[in-house]
């Protein structure tokens, strides 16, 4: 088929007998061509927004350890928030796909337009012509119709890519249902395919689509709906020739159109209903393993003062204590009247600088500059420090300021006649290096990296300020501290153990000091912390050192493997077997230069020191209890919840029995144990691979006869 060319207007032959007539001018050529309808342009904009959102929220999850990914994840409010946004964009893309199918069917079946986006033989001829043009064998490129072969290939790539992303996305969204019908290996395979297709699609958009429609020539037709005659002559000359020759498809007569619509609309409605039900099932069929949004902390914003309850009843009778008068008075009798008289305009009737002094709890919470009142510590109380600097609009007199300081030094009591709280010096630990580490370990995702419920626990001042439910820490008063009251009922997303709650209560009862400067004896390992091998130590490092020395290598120090720890970084070997004093890991923790985030607890550090003194062994003899913990951590998806390859690692007997490939473990013979040979080979999926240290422990256990107990 020859490429159509713009038609020429033929001059009519004059009639011999007729007098000369005035010839009418030829019809004016088309100046603009409507290329895309309004609904098509809206569809493209929605696709642009959803695809961009999926790319921005998906790539940081695929490359989670990259610094840029960490920045983007934090920008979106954390990993849970970015996962929710990614899924919302995915649902929008699926709804758009359903609409696109209906729209295409309407144009083809009702309006009877041709399938202009499907490849035809002519496209291969155009490709051959273009290759000859690029080789210098033709004077011009092929004359394209409505869509050229490159645009058709790009469209089909979007269709195919969307199909792949929906299928693999369903498998990852509903892993339990997927493994009920398919082997467990399909889940990691789906993850690889999903991520790979995403990278391919993004690169295609940036390197191919952007170049053709933005750089080579800025094509505005998808936004305006129209192309000029000059653009059509250059990009789609064959279609322009058909338009000017009047050979394009005509709109069906209204009667025919209505007759076709009566048949099409019920069928399209059925497709929409079925697709909607399937989509609803897609997103609600199964709850994945990770809760996407932690429940918001709720509670009273202000709780009336009550005496601190005895958390652990003691049989020892308590002697009667006569309340002593507090020199500085109390909040309700002395301090509140002073503040109402001097500070009402800015901090009682309003909250300038985020600070309200209307209630006792407000004063403890403070404002943007920190807590207004820190019991027992005037130097940390902004109410005092701001007044001492002078020049404040509502300056207290010298006597009033002295009274406020005395009140804070004696515990900042709320009610008249309250007992003087115990001195801060009775505390055995402070926020820094103690309670802070406990909070970082349990509360990071909600209240350190973000501020769920308005509560941040990133700093000591943040804890005193609290959130929407009140101050997290009220020195000397655990019953008013939401950090305690929220944890005591149990069931909190970052739930402390009973021992940890008792530890926090004792710290608050001792005045909740920020720093304890008293020198304490060297810690001894706690009964619950035992480090006998690298695996035991690695558990501690994973919990405390991941941010700097697992995911990245701050100071060129990696704690990913035993060998990396021995090699160390810029400051020397992290571990020197038998010599804690030469081990940088120990000396840095004992010094003052290590950031507060990542500090080991005294018990953890003592356990690490004891392990190093014992020679820092990489592996020790293990039992089934030890290795089963490894299987639970690494093999749950395929061999505990389900039995991929008929192999279950749930019990000792099941491991000995094995699966299709033979016994997973042959006591005394690692070379005949499928669990070992599969891990050492290249066929095992990347998800579920044991670390070299874990595999070494299992081999040592098998060589020792694989004891059950």
ABEGO torsion letter per residue (X at the ends): XBBBBBBBBBBBBBBAABBBBBBBBBBBBBABBBABBAAAAAAAAAAAAAAAAAAAAAAAAABAABAAAAAAAAAAGEAAAAAAAAAAAAAAAAAAAAAAAAAAAAAAAAAGBBBAABBBAAAAAAAAAAAAAAAGABABBBBBBABBAAAAAAAAAAAAAAAAAAAAAAAAABAAAAAAABBAAAAAAAAAAAAAAAAAAAAAAAAAAAAAAAAABBBAAAAAGBBBAAAAAAABAAAAAAAAAGABBBBBBAAAAAAAAAAAAAAAAAAAAAAAAAAAAAAAABBBABBABBBBBBEBABBBBBBBBBABBBABBBBBBBBBBBAAEBAAAAAAAAAAAAAAAAAAABBBGGBBAABAAAAAAEBAAEBABBBGBAAABAAAAAAAAEGBABBBBAAAAAAAAAAAAAGGBABBGBBBBBBAAABABBABGBAAAAAAAAAAAAAAABBBGGBBAABAAAAAAEBAAEBABBBGBAAABAAAAAAAAEGBABBBBAAAAAAAAAAAAAGGBABBABBBBBBBBBAABBBABAAAAAAAAAAAAAAAAAABBBGGBBAABAAAAAAEBAAEBABBBGBAAABAAAAAAABAABBABGBBBAAAAAAAAAAAAAGGBABBBBBAAAAAAAAAAAAAAAAAABBBGGBBAABAAAAAAEBAAEBABBBGBAAABAAAAAAABAABBABGBBBAAAAAAAAAAAAAGGBAX
